[in-house]
Amino acid sequence: MRRLFPVTDQTDETSVREWGLGELADAYAYPPGGDPWMRANMVSTLDGAAQHDGRSQPISSDADMRIFGTLRGIADVVVVGAETVRQEGYRPSRARAAFAERRAAAGQTVAPAIAVVSASLDLDFSLPLFTSPLVPTLVVTGAAAPADRVAEAEKAGAVVVLAGEGAAVEPERVAPALAERGLTRLLTEGGPRLLGQFVAAGALDELCLTVSPMLTAGDAQRISWGSAVKVPTEFALASVLEEAGFLFTRYRRT
């Protein structure tokens, strides 16, 4: 377990420790072996809000965005729900020089693919996410998804991946379906509904949770939402980093 303490003294500028991208990539490296590994990256305030005014950006920070970029920089694919694509204005992932050598050595594409999970395929296929990505965007859906929307997705250049017998996606089948395409380092950025589905299905291997030193009150969603599990799933603390009052925790399923 990697613990990095004590917490820096925020009143002393000389004590502030900024984590470099190489250090973060090492700290968050995927387990060896090549088996599919589903990791989630989420942010939450001290009082449990995953969003403010419907978006995660207001409760984030520069350090959080560096870790966000690092986790993308070492992933094969970013798995995201259709609603999050619509709300957050998702764009194609970009190639970053800081991770180019590491990705090449690992046999990865120049940037991670984006995989959008959707049963209805109610998506705007004219967006750059579908029309001009560096790596073709994937749409993960069920075998009974609307045929006309599947055709629209493929016409736009998206790769359709089936992970369910009906129209809906079966969360436990997402990682195996993507692994069949050589995408084993999986990162999901939610939203809360999709993460809740992975949790309920026992399909989440790791949670990278940023604890934001903010209080928002209100009725914002938690980081995961949906049907409750019968027995809470236990995760073990793997590491903690701290910067500017934000805690960057990593938990793995026991």
N, C-alpha and C positions, 0 to 999 in steps of 0.2 A: 504494500500500500504506500502510495506517495502522498505525504502530507507536507505542505510548505507553509510554515508558521515561524515566528509570530506574525500577527496582522501588522501591516505597516502603520506607522504613525502619520495620519493624514495632515497633521500640522507641520510636519518636517519634510520639506520638499526633497531633501537629500535621501530620505529613507524610502521614497516611492519606488517600487520595483515594477518595471514594465516587462512583461514576458514577450520574448522574441518569437517570430513565427516558427523558426527551426525548433526551439525548445518546446513550443506548443505541439508541433507535429509529432515530436518524439513522445511527449507526455500522453497524447491521445491516439497513439498508434493502435491499429486494429490487432486483435489477437492473431498469432501466426496459425497457419494450417490450411487456410483457404476455404473453410466452411462459411456459409452465409452468416452474416452478423448484422442484426438490425439494431441500430443505435438511434436514439432520439435526442434532439437538442432543443431545449425549451428554456424560457425565462419566466420567473415569477417574482412578484413583489413579496415583501415580508408578510402581507396579509392575504397572500394566495391569489392575486390577480395575474392572469396570463396576458392581459391586454389592458390598454387604456384608450378609450374612444375607439374601440374596435381594432386597434393595431398594437403590435408588440414593440415598435420602435420607441415610443415615449418612455418605456421602462428599461430600455437597454442602455449601453454605454460604449465608449470607444473600445474598451477592453473586451466587452462582450462581442462586439462586432469583429474583433481580431480572432476570437475563438470561433465565432460563426464562420468566418472565412477559412480558418484552418481546417475545421471539420469538413467543410466542402472541399478544400484543397486536397484532402487525403481520401475522399470517398469515391467510389465508382459511380454511385447514383444517389440522387436526392429524391426521396419519396415524399410527395406532398398531396394533400387533399384538394379537390376541385374548389371548395369554398375558399380555402386559403389562397389559391391561385387568383381567384376573383378579387378577394379583399385586399391582398397585399401587392397586387400588380406584379406577379412573378415575371421575371425576364430570364432569358437563357443564362446558364452559368458561363463564366468567362475563364479563359486561360490566364494563369498568374505565374509570372516568372519565378516567384519564390518557391513554387512547388513543382516546377517543370522537371527538374532533374530527378526528384523523388518519384514523380509519377512515371517518368520514362523507365526508371529502374524497376518499378513495380509492374510494368507492362500495361499501364493505364492509358486511357485516352487523354488528350490535352486538357480536358475539363470534364467534370462529372456530368453525366446525363441527368435530366430532370424526368421523373416518372410521376405522372399525375393520376391519382386514383379517383375513378368516377364510374358510377353505375349508369347514369343517364347520358354521359358525354355532353352535358350542357356546357360547352366550352366555346370560346371565341377562337376558332382556328385560324383567324387572320392575324393574331398577335405574333410578335417576334418570337415568343417562346416556341411556337410551332413552325413559323416560316423561315427563321434565320438563326437556328442554334448552331454552335460549333459541333455539337454532338446531337444526333437526332433525339428529339423528345419522345418519351414513351408514354402511352396512355394505358393504364392498367384497369381492366374492366372484366365483366363476366361474360360467359359464352352467349348469354341471351341478351346482351346489350342491343339497343336499337341499331339495326343494320344500316340505316341511312346515316347515322352519326358515326358509325365505324368507318363507313366509306368516306365521310367528310374528313375524319382524322387522318386517314391514309392518304387522301388527296393532298392534304396540307403538308405531308411529309412525316407525320408522326408514325411511330412503330406501335402497333396495338399488341398488348400482352394480355393473355387471358389468365385470370386467377380466380375462377369460380364457375360453377355449373349454371347458375341462374344469371340474372342481370347484375346482381350485387357482387362485389368483390368479397372473397373469403380471406380475412386478414392473414390467417396462418399459411395461405398459399402464395402470398406476395413474394416473400424472400426466396422460396424455391423456384418460382417462376422467373424471377430476375436472375437467380444464380444459373439457370439454364443458359442464359445469354452471357455468362462470364462475369456478371455483376454481383459480387459477393460482399463488398464493403458498402453496406447500405446505411444511409442517414435519412431519418425522417424529421422534418421540421414542423410536423403537425398539419393542420391545426389540432385543437383539442378534441374534436370529434374523431378524427383519424387516429390520434394517439390512444384515445379511449378504446377504440376497436382493437388496436394491437394489444393493449393491456388485457382486455377482456378475453382475447383469444390466446393469451400466453405466448404471443409472438414477438415480444420485446426482449432483447438481450441486455441492453444497456441504456441508461438515462443520463445524459449530460444536462444538468440543471443549473442555470445561473440564478442565484438568489440576489435580487436587486434590493438595495437598501432604501426602499421607498414604501410608502403607505398610500393607498388610493381609495379605500372604502368602496362604495358602489356595489354593483352586481356583476362585475366582469367574470368571464369564465375562468375556471381553473385550467391547469395545463392539460388535463385529460377530462373527457366528459362522455357520458353514455351509460350503458348498462354496467352495474356494479359486479365485481367478481364475488363469488360466494365466500372465499377466504382471501384476505389480503395477501398479495404476492410480495414476498420478502426479497429485498435487494441488499447487497453488501456495498459499503463505501469502498471505492477503489482509489480515489484521490481527491484532494481539495487544493485549489489555487485561490489566491486572493489578490485583488488589485483595486485600488480606489474605493474600498468599502464593499465591492461586489465579491461574492463567493462563487467560485466555479467548481461545482461538485460533479463527481462521476460515480454512478452506482451501477453495479452489475448484478444480474439475477443470480441467486445462490443455487 
